[in-house]
Amino acid sequence: MRKDERVTINKEFESFDAFVSEYVSNISRSGVFIRSRIPLKIGTKVNLKFTVLMDDVEVIEGVGRVVRIVEDPPGMGVVFTELASYSKLVLERLLTAPAAGDAPASDDED
């Protein structure tokens, strides 16, 4: 009997915005939607490693499992099954950071 094989997804991005616009259309604390013209089968275990540039180079690393396949846009929903502790912190920072282009709040009143 074969052991479960894992597919490795290892990508580097110049910024978190590039990561989202080029590769991921949805990311949350529980998982990620990965754009792919050839999605993996539901149930496939995936080694995930995303390197993004924020203030410094940051890495999100862990293991996930494909839980759904979507045709438009083509891709797959992957639920995190394991995330390195540091990756959890990076993900939290990413999810709570203001979106690019958002103006900082001003205390000045007109």
C-alpha positions as CSV (number, residue, x, y, z in Angstrom):
1,M,0.0,0.0,0.0
2,R,1.3,3.4,-1.0
3,K,1.7,6.2,1.5
4,D,-0.1,9.4,0.9
5,E,2.1,11.5,-1.5
6,R,2.4,15.2,-1.0
7,V,2.7,17.8,-3.8
8,T,4.9,20.7,-3.0
9,I,3.8,24.2,-3.9
10,N,6.7,26.6,-3.5
11,K,6.4,30.1,-4.8
12,E,8.2,33.4,-4.3
13,F,6.5,36.8,-4.7
14,E,7.8,40.4,-4.8
15,S,5.1,41.6,-2.5
16,F,2.0,40.3,-0.7
17,D,-0.2,42.2,-3.2
18,A,1.6,40.3,-6.1
19,F,1.0,37.0,-4.1
20,V,-2.7,37.7,-3.9
21,S,-3.2,39.1,-7.5
22,E,-1.1,36.5,-9.3
23,Y,-1.6,33.3,-7.3
24,V,-4.2,33.5,-4.5
25,S,-7.6,35.0,-4.8
26,N,-8.6,34.3,-1.2
27,I,-6.6,33.6,1.9
28,S,-7.8,33.2,5.5
29,R,-6.6,31.8,8.7
30,S,-8.0,28.4,7.8
31,G,-6.8,28.1,4.2
32,V,-6.2,29.5,0.7
33,F,-7.7,29.4,-2.7
34,I,-4.9,28.7,-5.2
35,R,-5.4,29.6,-8.8
36,S,-4.3,26.8,-11.1
37,R,-5.3,25.7,-14.6
38,I,-4.7,22.1,-13.6
39,P,-5.9,21.8,-10.0
40,L,-4.9,18.8,-7.9
41,K,-7.5,16.1,-6.9
42,I,-9.6,16.6,-3.8
43,G,-7.9,15.0,-0.9
44,T,-4.4,15.7,-2.2
45,K,-1.9,16.6,0.6
46,V,0.1,19.7,-0.3
47,N,3.3,21.1,1.1
48,L,3.0,24.9,1.0
49,K,5.8,27.4,1.0
50,F,5.1,31.0,0.0
51,T,7.8,33.6,0.3
52,V,6.5,37.2,0.2
53,L,8.2,40.6,0.7
54,M,6.6,42.8,3.3
55,D,8.9,44.9,5.4
56,D,11.2,41.9,5.2
57,V,11.1,38.6,3.3
58,E,8.5,36.5,5.1
59,V,7.7,32.8,4.7
60,I,4.3,31.1,5.1
61,E,5.0,27.4,5.4
62,G,2.9,24.4,6.2
63,V,0.8,21.5,5.0
64,G,-2.7,21.6,3.5
65,R,-5.3,19.4,1.8
66,V,-7.3,20.2,-1.3
67,V,-10.9,20.4,-0.3
68,R,-12.6,21.8,-3.4
69,I,-12.0,22.5,-7.1
70,V,-13.4,25.5,-8.9
71,E,-13.7,26.0,-12.7
72,D,-14.1,29.8,-12.8
73,P,-11.6,31.1,-11.9
74,P,-9.8,27.7,-12.3
75,G,-8.2,26.6,-9.0
76,M,-8.5,24.8,-5.8
77,G,-9.4,25.4,-2.2
78,V,-6.7,24.2,0.2
79,V,-7.3,24.0,4.0
80,F,-4.3,24.3,6.2
81,T,-3.8,21.2,8.2
82,E,-0.4,22.3,9.7
83,L,1.2,25.7,9.8
84,A,4.6,26.5,11.4
85,S,4.2,28.7,14.4
86,Y,6.0,31.6,12.8
87,S,3.9,31.2,9.7
88,K,0.8,31.6,11.8
89,L,2.2,35.0,13.0
90,V,3.0,36.1,9.5
91,L,-0.4,35.1,8.2
92,E,-2.0,37.1,11.1
93,R,0.1,40.1,10.2
94,L,-0.9,39.8,6.5
95,L,-4.6,39.5,7.3
96,T,-4.6,42.5,9.6
97,A,-2.4,44.8,7.4
98,P,-4.2,47.6,5.6
99,A,-4.7,46.9,1.9
100,A,-2.4,48.6,-0.5
101,G,-3.7,52.0,-1.6
102,D,-5.7,52.4,1.6
103,A,-5.0,55.9,3.0
104,P,-4.0,56.0,6.6
105,A,-6.7,57.4,8.9
106,S,-6.1,61.1,9.7
107,D,-6.7,62.7,13.1
108,D,-7.2,66.1,11.4
109,E,-10.7,67.4,11.2
110,D,-11.7,69.9,8.6
